[in-house]
């Protein structure tokens, strides 16, 4: 099945089956996620051994590369058989509204043997988000920890794992250095800065929301460094959330990171925000890529503006062709947008807002064929109450960027 055919099917869905949010179309939806076991017997055996506990599996991150939609399932609790998975975007799969997840690159790479004998360099312990780059590589941020809600099990320091998407082989594993990590560190995101013309000069930016810092990794140098700044910290006045009737407080620091197109000087603008904050900040990648000045150039970090009441944001992504930043709005059950070519505070807008299909938008990306992909997963219910297996809990939605911003302040004029 050619990718163009699969994309045509998706675009057809967008044109004919609009979700109630009017711009984003529901492509996949699950009450509980399932996996592509070799047989029903293998699935049942996994359940009996509690290697697969459906209620404990919450999809959280996504990205698209070619004809594959990657979906992460962090190991918040036990019973998650595979943390990195994909769905094939072909006609046959698209007929199934709730397809099983296929472990990537295979079952073995996602399995943590109970006896503890395994290669830490090749096993993905738990990942929240991944990023496919322009050089046909998949970057995976592995936390190195599992069972986050019931007695954390630490297997290793956090690590970056990079796969060649043409061969589906692991080509590099990089463990973060001791200086990169603090006792409070938590790495739930990864952003990759590279151009297909120079694949060796790649950088990965790893926001550490637990210790309010940013770790920068250089592919060419094979080195990483920790960057600190006051703007990476959460705002104590913006830590309150109320989602689906659940009130809670989060103190998460820098979380969302997105990159502008390359500027005249050859560098990008790195936009960032803490999760528990309504403010957006920026700095040139020229600063953070230089480990000698990254933490000592306070005035080079700029306040972009404030998103206003309930303007907290998690993941963000900038579409290079239009300059539109899409970002999650957890306190609004919405996806927001801003065109970086326009004034920030006067040009915030909502792409979609819905109390059913967009309850806690957790991740979003724009893939190479200019489609915005969005994942919502009712995370607060999963964390603080209990997911109801009799209703739809997890959704993946999509819209062409042009349709997503049509009629909004983010539209290109």
N, C-alpha and C positions, 0 to 999 in steps of 0.2 A: 504494500500500500504506500503510495507516494505521499509525502507530507502535504503537498498542495491539495490533494484530494481530502485529506483529513481536515485541513484548515477550512476548505470549502464547506464541509459538513458543519463545522463549528459556527461559521459565519451564517449559515442557513438557520441554525438554531437561534442565533442572536436576532435574526430578522423576523422570526416567527413566534418565538416563545418567550416574551419578555417577562422578567420577574416583577414582583410588585414594587420593587425599588425603581422600576422604569428604565434603568440603564444597564444594569448587570444581569446577565442570564445565568441561571443555575445549570451547570453542566453535569456535576456529580453531587450526590447527596447520600449520606449514610445515617441510619439509626446507630449502628455500631460498625466499625470497620472490620473487614475480614482479610485473609491473606491467601495467596495462591499456593495452597498446599498441594502436594503431589497426588493426594487422594483424600476422600472423606475420612478414611480410617486414620490417616496421618494427622488430620486436623483434630479428630476426636481424641487421639492419643496425647496430642499437645495440651488439650484442655484438661484431660484427666491428670496429667503431670503438672498442671498449672503453669506450663510454659506459655500458654495463650489464655489470657483472661480478658474476654472482649470488653468488659466495662472499664478496663484500665488502659485502653488504647485510644489516645486522643491525637488526631493529626494536627500538626501545628505549622509547619513550613512547607513552601512549595517553590518550584522553579520549572521552567520548560526549556528543553534542549532538543531540537529536531522534532521527532515524533514521540517524545517521551515527556510525561509530566511527572516530575519527582515530588514525592510527599514524605515528609519526616514524621515520625511518631516517637517523641522523646520517652525515655523510660522514667516517667514520673513515679510509677509504681511497678511492682513485679508483674509478670505475665505479658510483656511486650516482646513478641518473638522476633521482630525486625524493626530497627529504628530508621533505616533509610530504604525507601521503596520507590517504585515508579508505576505509572499506568501508561499503557500504550495508547496513543491517540490515533486510532484507526477506526474505520467504520464499524467493525465488529464490536470493539470495546465501547464505542459511543452509544451503542444500542442498550447497554447496561447502565442504568442510572447509578448503581452502587457496585462498581467492579471491585474485585479483590485486589489488594496491593501485592506487587511482585517485589521481593527483596532485591536490592541492588548493592553490589554487583551479583551477589548470590546469598544463599542462606548462611553459608559458613562465615562470611565476613560480618554478619549481624548477630552471630550466636556467641554468647558468653558461657563457656563450659562451666558447670557447677564445681568441677574439681580445681578450677583456677589455673589449669595448664593450657595456655594459649599464647599467641604472639600479639602483644599489645600494639605492635606497629601496624597490624593488618586487620584488627577487629575494631569495628565501630561500636563504642560503648553506648553512647546516647547523643544524638544530634538534634538540634532545634531548627537550624536553617542551613541551607546550602546555596551555592551560587555557581551557575554554569557561565564560563567566560567566552570571549570571542575566539579563543584558541582551542575550542572543543575540549575543554577540561572542566571537570566538576570538582569544586572546592567544598570540602565538608569540615565544619567546625565541630569537633567531638569534645564534649564536656569532660569526658573521662569518668563520669559519675552516673550511677543509676539509683532507683528507688528514692527519688528526691523527697517524696512525701511520707515515707515510712522507714526512717533509719538510713540515711545516705550511705551508699557504698562507693568508696573512692577506689578506682582501679588504677588510674594513672593521672599524670598532669594533663591538662587540656592539650589537644593536638590538632593540627591541620592535616587533613588527608586529601590528596589530589588524585583524581582518576582521569585517565585518557578515555574520553567518550567514544572514540572510534574503535577502541579495542576492549573497553570496559576493564582495564587493568589499573591497579594502583601504581602510580609512578613516583609518588613522594609522600612521606610522612614526616611531619615536623612537630616535635614536642616543644611547647613553650618553655622558655628558660625560667629558672627559679625567680629571677628578677622581674619577670613579666606577671607573676601570679602572687596574690596575697591570700590570706585565709578567707577573705570575703569574696574573692573573685568568682564571677560566673559569666561565661561566654555563651550567649544565646543567638549571636548574629555574626555574619561574615559578609563583607563587601569587597569585591575584587576590582582593582584598577589596572587595566591593561588594554592595549590595542592589538589587533590581529597582525599588525605590521611589525610588532616587536614583542613577541610572546615571552621573551626572557626577562624583560623589564617590567615584571608584574609585582604589584603590591596587594596585600590583603590588609583590610582594616577590621579589627576585632574589638567592638565596644564591650567593655567589662562593666556591666551595670551594677554589679555587686560592690566593686571598689571604686566606681566612678573614674575610670581611666580608659585609655585607648591603647591597644597593642597594635603596632604596625609590623608587618612581616614583609621582607624583601625576598622574592623568589631568586633573584640573581645573586644576592649576597648570602642567601641561606642563613639569615639572621633576623632577629626581632628585637623590638625595644618598646618600653612602656612610656606612654605620654600622659602627663597629668595637667589639669587646668581647672579653675573654679567653675567654668561653664559646664563641666561634665557632671556636676552634682545635681541631685533632685531639688526641687523647690518645696520646702516644708509646707507651703500654703496650697500646694496642688497635688497632695498625695491621697485625696479622698475620691473614692469611686462608688458609684451605685449602678449596677448592671443587673437587669432581670430581678429587681427587688433585693439584691444582695449588696450590702454595704461593707466596704473593706478599705484598708489603707495599704498603699505600696510606697516604698522608698527607693524605687529603682532609678539609678542614674542614667548615664548616656546609653542610648538604646538604638534609636533610629539614625542611620547614616546613609546618605545618598550622594551621588557624584554628578556634577555638572558636565557638559561636554568639555573637551579640551579647549583651554583658553589660548590667547595669543602667545603667552610665554611657554606653552607646552605643558602646563600643569592644569589640573581641574580645581574647581572649588568643592570642598568637602562640606556639605551641610549636615548638621547633627542636632539632636535634641535628647535630653533625658526623657524617660518615659513619664515620670511624675513631674511634669513641667508643661507649661503652655508656650514656652519660648523656643524659637529656632535660632541657631547660631551657625557660623561658618568660619572656615579657615582655608587657606590655599594648601593643596597637597604638597607644595614645595616646602612648606614648614614641617609638616608631620613626617615627610620622607627623610628629613635630615635629623638623625637622632641626637645630634649635638645641640640643636636649637629648638627642637619640638616642644620641650617643656619650659623653655626659657625665653619665649617670645610672646608674652602675655598680650601685648597690644595688637598682635597680628590676628587674634581671634575676635570675631565681630558678632555683635547681637544683630540678627536680621529683623526680628519682630516678635509679636505675641499673637497667638491664635485665639485668645479670648476665653470666655467662660466654657468650661468642660472641653477645653482644647488640648487635653493630653493626647499624645500620639506615640504609637509604637513603631512598627516598620514603616519605611519610606523608600521611594524609588523614583528617579528622574528619567523620563523618556527623552532621549537625546534629540530626536527630530523636532519635537515641539517645545522642549524646555519645560514641560509640565512635571511638577513633583506630585506624585500621589502618596498619600499617607493614611494610616489607620487612625480612627477616632474611637477608641474603646468606650469612652463615657457617653458617646452618642450613637453607638451601634452603626457606624457610618464609615465611609471612605471620603476623605477630603482631598482637595487639590489646590495647587498654586502654580502659576506660571512664573518661573524665576526671572523672566524678563520684565515683570511688573512689580509695582509696590507690594510689599508683603501684607501688611495689615488690612489694606483696603480691597485686596483681591483674593482672600480666602473664599473657598466655595465648597459645596458638598456635591460629590458625584452621585452618591447613593446613600440612603439612610432607611433602615428597616428594622422593626422590632422583632421580626421573625427570622428572616433570611440572613441578617447581618449582625446577629448577636455575638459580639466580640470578634471583630475582624482581626486576625492574628498575623497574617502575612499577605503581601502582595508583590507582584513583579510584572514588568512588561517584557514579553518575550520578543524574539527577533522579527516576528511577523506583525509587530505593532498591536498586539492584543494585551489588554490588562487582565491579569489573573488575580483572583482574590480568594482567600480561604478564611472562613469563619468557623468557630468551634466551641462556643459556649464555655470558654475556659473557667470563668468564675464559678459556674455551676459544677464543673468537674472538680475544682479545687475545694470548694466550701460546702457543697451540698451533694447531690447525686444525680448523675445523668439518667434520664428516663429512656430506656431502650425501646419504648413503644412510640417514640416520636423522632423526627429528623433532628440530629444534633450537629452534624458536620457537613459543611457545604463547600464546594468549589465553584466559583462563578467567573464569568468572563465577559468582556466587551471590547470591541476595537477601540483604541484610544480616541479616535475621532468621534465615535458615538458617546464615549464616556464623558468627554468634555463639552460636547455640543450644547450650546445654550447656557454654559456656565461662565464665570469670570475668568476661567482658565483657558478658554478657547483662544486659538491663535487668530489675531486680527491684523 
